[in-house]
Every structure is written in C-alpha cells, then in structure tokens.
Amino acid sequence: MNRVVHPIEQESFRRLRARLDTSRFPALTRAVVERVIHSAADLDYASDLVLREQDLEPAHRALHSGTPVVVDVEMVAAGITRRDTVCRLRDARPGPGLTRSAHAVRLAYEDVGPGAIWVIGCAPTALEELLTLDADPALVIGLPVGFVGAAESKAALRESGLPAVSNVSEKGGSAVAAAALNALLYHPTSYEENP
C-alpha cells in the first residue's frame, strides 16, 4: 500500500530543501535527516545527528521484513505510523537503582529477544539499560531528551559500536525518535528517492 503524502507535507519538505541542501546525503540518511528536521522544524539536526548509511540499510531491510520495534514510551509509539510496537512501560515498576523506564526495557527485551529495532525518545535511563543487555539490535534509534543524562547516554550508544541513530546534543524527544523510524518505514524498499 502506497502512502499518500498530503500537500502540506509536500510543501513543508520543499521549503526544508530550499533552506538546506540534503542532496549530499545517501538515500536513507537523507530520509532520516529530513524527517527528523521536519518533525522539529530544526535545521540544526543536519549537523547534530550521528548516523551511518551502512547501519541504516540492514535496519531498513529488517524493518520491512517484520522485525519487532520496541519503544520506550507510548508517546513514541503514538508517533510511529503503519507499524505495531512493543512498549512495556505500563507494566514496569521502579526499584532500587532501577527506573521505571529501565525496567520497561528489561521487560520488552524478555518479550522480543535479540535483533529488534529499539526507538528511545524520552528516557536516557532506558537507553542506558538497553546498553547493558545482550540485545544485538538491528538498530537503536537513541534520541532521548533532557539536561540530565541524555547527551551522555547517546555518547555511550555511539561508543558501544551498535548500529544506531543518535545526536550529540541534549535535544531529542518522542516526536524526533518516531520521525527517524518513520523515515525508514516510508522509504521505499527499492531505495528510490523519498518524497
């Protein structure tokens, strides 16, 4: 089923491209960068995001082959279109040295096992917990937001060597994380140009 792109979205991307030349990016990188910028109306993401095409290509194939998608919060799940997600935050309980978000990651890992795509847009502690597991993810979209632990957790993700989309600064959030995954969902499997 082809996605119908609303004229407002088409015009928004036209204006984005008029203000920022994204043609230098490889196809999937360009799709993610543009969709994230579009979600936040923040052109600085073009230089703040850290991602590699060689990570995105196998993740794109995995996503379109039905690999499970795990999210840290319902806000991320709400922003992801055309795909069911796993979110265990409602079942999670904090404990000594363990936040509710970190516990939710443990519960989700018990559900999906290794090889999932993880989308973390809210809680740095969720990303930190994921890095302690043997999750062998197809991709980690690690874009939590905040002044405490967000930049550090994303730096730890990059240092882990896992296939990832992250950013350097403290900004991020549910909408941005969902947008990064949607970029891969919307991108055709033939690697043609994105709308």
Secondary structure as GFF3:
##gff-version 3
##sequence-region A 1 195
A	DSSP	alpha_helix	7	19	.	.	.	ID=ss1
A	DSSP	alpha_helix	27	40	.	.	.	ID=ss2
A	DSSP	alpha_helix	45	48	.	.	.	ID=ss3
A	DSSP	beta_strand	49	51	.	.	.	ID=ss4
A	DSSP	alpha_helix	53	64	.	.	.	ID=ss5
A	DSSP	beta_strand	69	71	.	.	.	ID=ss6
A	DSSP	alpha_helix	74	79	.	.	.	ID=ss7
A	DSSP	three_ten_helix	89	91	.	.	.	ID=ss8
A	DSSP	alpha_helix	100	112	.	.	.	ID=ss9
A	DSSP	beta_strand	117	120	.	.	.	ID=ss10
A	DSSP	alpha_helix	124	130	.	.	.	ID=ss11
A	DSSP	beta_strand	139	142	.	.	.	ID=ss12
A	DSSP	alpha_helix	150	160	.	.	.	ID=ss13
A	DSSP	beta_strand	164	167	.	.	.	ID=ss14
A	DSSP	alpha_helix	174	186	.	.	.	ID=ss15
###
